[in-house]
Amino acid sequence: MALTDKELISIVDGEMESAMGSEGGEISQERAKAYKYYLSKKFGDEISGQSQLVTSDVAEVVDGIMPSLLKMFTTADNLVSFDAIGPEDEDMAAQCSDYVNYTFFKQNPAFEIMYSWFFDALVQKNGIVKAWWDDSEIVTTENYTSLTRTELLQLLEDEELEPVERLERTESIKNPETGEIIDYQVHDIEFKRISNKGQVRIENVPPEEYRISNDSRSIDPSKARMVGHERLATRSDLLSMGFDKKIVNSLPSHAENNLDSDEKIARYDKTDDDQYSSNRDRSQDEILLREAYIKIDYEQNGRAELRQVITAGHQILYNESADSQPFHVVCPQPLPHKHFGRATAEKVMDIQEVRSNLLRQIHDNLYHTNNPGKNVYEQAIGENTIDDLMTTRVGRIARFSRPVNEAYSVDAVPFTAAASFPMLEYWDKTKRDRTGVSSDSEGLSPESLKNIQTSVLSQAVDLSKMKIEAIARIFAETGIKSLLLHIHELLLKHQNRSQVVKLRNRWVEINPSSWRTRYDMTVNIGLGIGTRQQNMLTLNDIWEKQKDVISGGGGGTLVTAGNVYNTASEIVKNANYKNADMFFTQADSIEPPQDPMAEQQMALAQRQQELDAANLELKQQKLQVENEQKANDRSLRAEKQADDLFVAMEKIANQLTEMELVSGREASKAQSENKQNVEAQYRNDPATEK
């Protein structure tokens, strides 16, 4: 027997309320604090009348890392490369790779997604995106005027168009030849176009809306018992998602002032954002929607299954089994056996606080040094003395009732701020060591560079870049890889019709339903700016070495044309051009130059081959003619023999006829003679007569 709705709601609500990342929890408070540090908000311990300066160390580090990360993931030829299963699968694997890249970068705002995704990870521990197959209907309105009947019928054949309003009227036109006025019927019509093409949708999930079971032990949310999305949705949004209108209208709206969590307050920190509009219609009422992907024994058979459950107002709106959960997470520093790792911002939050306090003290000391306190003898104060002393303009006049040296003195404050500068440098170095982000190399003068060995400077730069590249590789092997595999899975399951798209400058027909399931893939990371410059120097050195080898006679043996093309191709790629064929031609497409004598010999040999072929053909033709002549002779002889045979047969036939005639005459003569003999005998024999 399956769980009842009440039991299921109780389990889902319990998981959501005890999940990590929920409002008021420790993780939520830490994320809110990090966001405030990024925005350089005040710490809350400021004293009126003293410096309240706040440094932007967190923002400097995050903003320093973001360009490199975005460049690495947006400049590669293909962000994903699926591995072929066999030799016959190479083309299909390449097509899968290209189309998954097309889906991510062309059908979705990939740059905006990655920017928010990486920013959330660097500032608020984990960045989260959600991917799903969107088959919702898109409704648009189209208006047409003065349509003929034929044009109207053509539009009515479109299955996506639904007539809304139609008007028939008469228009007149003058025949330019006869001047006759012709009336004809036209149609004005309004259509509603309802399209449902379906595609992969990807969107960022604000960290404060993300929920995961409190016993999760991996950055991969698919391994958690429950992962969910808790957000506010309007009644109109719920109706567009396909939920029953009667149920949606019965749901209670969320509290008007919903900015009640530390994270929401930190994110929406402007007073105008806090204002609730009471003039909104009921369709814009916000409902607290909970979408959970939970492993649960729903059928009560002892086996847990993954189910997608959507609840609102203690009612179940959707409850079905699910193939997979849609969330993908990246973190710059994952911690073993924990879902939430450490944000880059957390590495410098204490530095921002220390440097802010140091700079506050430096400024306060400078203020007091430049504007010291003043001591005035009361008996020397005149009517205008205090006003004169409070005046700070250049060349002011101060009036006293007694001599100045008796009535007035200054509290001199020594300038001690200079002693704080080494501490600021120490904390700058600490920040650089922790994060790999520094602007020192940009501000080094030529004189200072002379005192730094090239290898030492290169090593320091490499270590800094390696920290950023490590973050990029972690992103690639966790959330980005799982997202791209999920895109492939969604296309394979839901896109059941072919589509023609342009991939690698070629129009290709894609039909994901014919793909096979793939699990092995590689996420390709581009090169950062510093890495490209370093690679260019190395490639130029290789290029020079290849030139030396070729000039020394090693061309074609130690260095081939293919080797040179590979070096040139890498130089073009590091110069941020994707197509090396724009500048260089591959060696296998170039015909190698030949020696003139060899060319002449080859031409002579080719000519001799042509002559031999001609002679052979002539001999064959002669032989054919001879064979035909012999055949004709045989035919003539056969015809002559046939004629001779016919004549001989005719002659024999005539002879037979003649013999038959002679034989007939002789037989007739013999018969006549025999008759005469019988008659004579009869006459001469008396007995016979008697």
Disulfide bonds with the S-S distance in Angstrom:
none
